[in-house]
Amino acid sequence: MIRKLTKNLVKWNLYQKLFLKKVNITLQEMLMDIMEELGKWLKVSKIYQEKIPDLGHTILTSIEQEINTLTTISEKIFSKCTPLGYKLRDKYNKNWFRTHNFDDKRYPENLEDENSLQQQNKKIFKFIVPDKKPIGYITFFDNDIDVQDVKWIKDSKLNKYKKFNVSIDDDEIYLSQFYTFILDTNFLEDFILDIADDKVPCKTIIYSKTNFNIFAPYDGGVDLFLNNQMDLLEAKREFSDWISKRDDGL
């Protein structure tokens, strides 16, 4: 059992190096494997019970540090760019395209419209962001908003991040507080509808740790940023019926 745990720890060290090379290995799965083996060891070996707590603490501390490191890596993407769709378009225009929820209107007018845009954007989301627990960045333009009334925000446990300039005019400065969160995809439909129907005065983007793509919804459609050019072309073909028909792509 000790040998098996050691083997998993070696795999963990190898994983740390492979992740930075963009190998799609799930951190949570590796964590579960390690802790499962540690749990088995605790149950069958009373002899080592006095020594195990120190080892377990070492493992957990290492994992906690690595999670913090991964968070830091993901946030470096936005160190020089506000995590908002209209800001990212200027910096990553060659990796961007936009889809519209409707051809002839901006907001849903009935239940059929709501169902249609939810299904459309769910399909796009799952193609662009395959993560089970993707990272979200959000800012509120109304300080009085009661997030307790918004299920997907309440359950996301917002973490205070930093302030960014959200002014459309680069010559002006309007700082707004941003928060990070993990989007529970069980509430994906609510998230999509609340943003599309402008029910929550906020701006948000969802970032994939798996493929580094970005899903940036707004009240009318979605700005999409794909890290890989081949994936970008494939996505444009896949969602060609929903892509903006404007010359500027907006």
C-alpha positions as CSV (number, residue, x, y, z in Angstrom):
1,M,0.0,0.0,0.0
2,I,2.9,2.3,0.9
3,R,4.5,1.5,-2.5
4,K,1.2,2.3,-4.2
5,L,0.9,5.7,-2.4
6,T,4.5,6.5,-3.3
7,K,3.8,5.7,-6.9
8,N,0.9,8.1,-6.9
9,L,3.1,10.8,-5.4
10,V,5.5,10.3,-8.2
11,K,2.6,10.6,-10.7
12,W,1.7,13.8,-8.9
13,N,5.1,15.3,-9.4
14,L,5.0,14.3,-13.1
15,Y,1.6,15.9,-13.4
16,Q,2.9,19.2,-12.1
17,K,5.4,19.4,-15.0
18,L,2.9,18.1,-17.7
19,F,0.2,20.6,-16.7
20,L,2.4,23.6,-17.5
21,K,2.8,22.1,-21.0
22,K,-1.0,22.2,-21.4
23,V,-1.5,18.4,-21.0
24,N,-5.2,18.0,-20.2
25,I,-5.0,16.1,-16.9
26,T,-7.6,16.9,-14.3
27,L,-6.2,18.2,-11.0
28,Q,-9.3,17.1,-9.0
29,E,-9.0,13.4,-10.3
30,M,-5.4,13.2,-9.3
31,L,-6.2,14.7,-5.9
32,M,-9.0,12.1,-5.4
33,D,-6.6,9.2,-6.3
34,I,-4.0,10.3,-3.8
35,M,-6.5,10.9,-1.0
36,E,-8.2,7.6,-1.7
37,E,-5.0,5.7,-1.3
38,L,-4.1,7.6,1.8
39,G,-7.5,6.7,3.2
40,K,-7.0,3.0,2.5
41,W,-3.6,3.1,4.2
42,L,-5.1,4.7,7.3
43,K,-7.7,1.9,7.6
44,V,-5.4,-1.1,7.2
45,S,-2.2,0.1,9.0
46,K,-2.5,0.9,12.7
47,I,1.3,0.6,13.1
48,Y,1.9,3.8,11.1
49,Q,-0.9,5.9,12.6
50,E,1.5,8.0,14.6
51,K,3.5,8.8,11.5
52,I,0.7,9.2,9.0
53,P,-0.6,12.7,10.2
54,D,2.7,14.3,9.3
55,L,2.7,12.7,5.9
56,G,-0.9,13.6,5.3
57,H,-0.3,17.2,6.3
58,T,2.7,17.4,3.9
59,I,0.6,16.0,1.0
60,L,-2.3,18.4,1.7
61,T,0.0,21.4,2.1
62,S,1.6,20.5,-1.2
63,I,-1.7,20.2,-2.9
64,E,-3.0,23.5,-1.5
65,Q,0.1,25.3,-2.7
66,E,-0.3,23.8,-6.1
67,I,-3.9,24.9,-6.4
68,N,-2.9,28.4,-5.5
69,T,-0.1,28.2,-8.1
70,L,-2.6,27.1,-10.8
71,T,-4.9,30.0,-9.8
72,T,-2.1,32.4,-10.2
73,I,-1.2,31.0,-13.6
74,S,-4.7,31.4,-14.9
75,E,-5.0,35.0,-13.6
76,K,-1.7,36.0,-15.3
77,I,-3.7,36.0,-18.5
78,F,-5.6,39.1,-17.2
79,S,-2.7,40.9,-15.6
80,K,-2.6,43.4,-18.4
81,C,-6.1,43.1,-19.7
82,T,-9.5,43.6,-18.0
83,P,-11.4,40.3,-18.0
84,L,-14.3,41.6,-20.0
85,G,-15.4,40.7,-23.5
86,Y,-15.1,44.2,-25.0
87,K,-11.6,44.6,-23.5
88,L,-10.4,41.2,-24.7
89,R,-11.6,41.8,-28.2
90,D,-9.0,44.6,-28.6
91,K,-6.2,42.4,-27.4
92,Y,-7.2,39.0,-28.9
93,N,-9.2,40.0,-32.0
94,K,-7.7,37.3,-34.2
95,N,-8.9,34.7,-31.7
96,W,-12.4,36.1,-31.4
97,F,-15.9,35.8,-32.9
98,R,-19.4,36.7,-31.7
99,T,-22.7,34.8,-31.8
100,H,-26.1,36.5,-31.5
101,N,-29.0,35.0,-29.6
102,F,-31.5,36.2,-32.1
103,D,-31.4,37.6,-35.7
104,D,-34.2,40.2,-35.3
105,K,-34.1,41.3,-31.6
106,R,-31.9,41.6,-28.6
107,Y,-33.9,40.1,-25.7
108,P,-36.2,37.0,-25.4
109,E,-39.9,37.9,-25.5
110,N,-41.5,34.7,-24.3
111,L,-40.8,31.3,-22.9
112,E,-40.0,29.8,-26.3
113,D,-37.4,32.5,-26.9
114,E,-35.9,31.8,-23.5
115,N,-35.7,28.0,-24.2
116,S,-34.2,28.7,-27.6
117,L,-31.4,30.9,-26.3
118,Q,-30.6,28.6,-23.4
119,Q,-30.2,25.6,-25.7
120,Q,-28.2,27.6,-28.2
121,N,-25.8,28.9,-25.6
122,K,-25.5,25.7,-23.7
123,K,-24.3,24.0,-26.9
124,I,-21.8,26.8,-27.5
125,F,-20.6,26.8,-23.9
126,K,-20.0,23.0,-23.8
127,F,-18.0,23.2,-27.0
128,I,-15.9,26.2,-25.9
129,V,-15.5,25.3,-22.2
130,P,-15.5,21.6,-21.5
131,D,-14.5,22.0,-17.8
132,K,-16.9,20.7,-15.1
133,K,-15.8,23.5,-12.9
134,P,-14.6,26.5,-15.0
135,I,-13.3,29.7,-13.5
136,G,-15.5,32.8,-13.6
137,Y,-14.6,36.5,-13.4
138,I,-17.4,38.9,-12.5
139,T,-17.9,42.5,-11.7
140,F,-21.1,44.3,-10.6
141,F,-22.3,47.7,-11.8
142,D,-24.8,48.0,-9.0
143,N,-23.4,47.9,-5.5
144,D,-26.8,47.4,-4.1
145,I,-27.5,44.1,-5.9
146,D,-28.6,41.3,-3.5
147,V,-26.6,38.3,-4.8
148,Q,-28.5,36.1,-2.3
149,D,-31.4,36.2,-4.8
150,V,-29.3,34.9,-7.7
151,K,-28.8,31.2,-7.3
152,W,-25.7,30.7,-9.4
153,I,-24.0,33.6,-7.8
154,K,-24.9,32.7,-4.3
155,D,-23.6,29.1,-4.7
156,S,-20.5,30.2,-6.4
157,K,-18.8,31.7,-3.3
158,L,-17.3,34.8,-4.8
159,N,-13.7,35.5,-4.0
160,K,-12.5,39.1,-4.0
161,Y,-9.9,39.5,-6.8
162,K,-8.8,43.0,-7.9
163,K,-10.0,46.2,-9.5
164,F,-9.8,46.8,-13.2
165,N,-10.5,49.7,-15.5
166,V,-13.9,49.0,-17.2
167,S,-14.2,52.3,-19.1
168,I,-14.9,51.8,-22.8
169,D,-12.7,54.8,-23.5
170,D,-9.1,53.9,-22.7
171,D,-8.3,57.5,-21.9
172,E,-10.7,57.4,-19.0
173,I,-10.5,55.4,-15.8
174,Y,-13.4,53.8,-14.1
175,L,-12.3,51.1,-11.6
176,S,-14.6,48.2,-10.8
177,Q,-14.1,45.4,-8.3
178,F,-13.8,42.0,-9.8
179,Y,-14.4,38.6,-8.1
180,T,-13.4,35.1,-9.1
181,F,-15.7,32.1,-8.7
182,I,-16.1,28.5,-9.8
183,L,-19.2,28.2,-12.0
184,D,-21.4,25.3,-11.0
185,T,-22.6,24.0,-14.4
186,N,-25.7,22.6,-12.8
187,F,-26.9,26.3,-12.9
188,L,-25.7,26.9,-16.5
189,E,-29.2,27.5,-17.8
190,D,-29.9,30.1,-15.1
191,F,-26.6,31.7,-15.7
192,I,-27.2,32.0,-19.5
193,L,-30.7,33.4,-19.1
194,D,-29.8,35.9,-16.4
195,I,-27.0,37.4,-18.5
196,A,-28.9,37.3,-21.8
197,D,-32.0,38.9,-20.4
198,D,-29.9,41.5,-18.5
199,K,-31.5,40.4,-15.2
200,V,-28.3,40.9,-13.2
201,P,-26.4,44.2,-13.5
202,C,-23.0,42.5,-14.0
203,K,-20.3,41.6,-16.5
204,T,-18.7,38.2,-16.5
205,I,-16.6,35.8,-18.4
206,I,-15.9,32.1,-18.0
207,Y,-12.4,30.8,-18.5
208,S,-11.4,27.2,-19.3
209,K,-8.4,25.7,-17.5
210,T,-8.5,22.8,-19.9
211,N,-8.1,24.6,-23.3
212,F,-7.7,28.2,-22.2
213,N,-10.8,29.3,-24.1
214,I,-13.1,32.1,-22.9
215,F,-16.9,32.4,-23.0
216,A,-18.0,36.0,-22.5
217,P,-21.8,36.3,-22.6
218,Y,-23.7,39.7,-22.8
219,D,-27.3,40.8,-23.2
220,G,-27.7,39.8,-26.9
221,G,-25.1,37.1,-27.5
222,V,-21.7,35.7,-26.6
223,D,-18.1,36.8,-27.4
224,L,-15.9,33.8,-27.8
225,F,-12.2,33.6,-27.6
226,L,-10.4,30.4,-28.7
227,N,-6.8,29.7,-27.9
228,N,-6.2,27.5,-30.9
229,Q,-6.7,28.7,-34.5
230,M,-7.9,25.3,-35.7
231,D,-10.4,25.2,-32.9
232,L,-11.5,28.7,-33.8
233,L,-12.2,27.7,-37.4
234,E,-14.1,24.5,-36.3
235,A,-16.2,26.6,-33.9
236,K,-17.1,29.1,-36.6
237,R,-18.2,26.2,-38.8
238,E,-20.1,24.6,-36.0
239,F,-22.0,27.8,-35.1
240,S,-22.2,29.5,-38.5
241,D,-25.9,30.0,-38.2
242,W,-25.5,32.1,-35.1
243,I,-22.4,34.2,-36.0
244,S,-22.9,37.9,-36.3
245,K,-23.6,39.0,-39.9
246,R,-22.1,42.4,-39.4
247,D,-18.9,43.4,-41.2
248,D,-17.2,44.2,-38.0
249,G,-18.3,41.0,-36.4
250,L,-20.2,42.7,-33.6
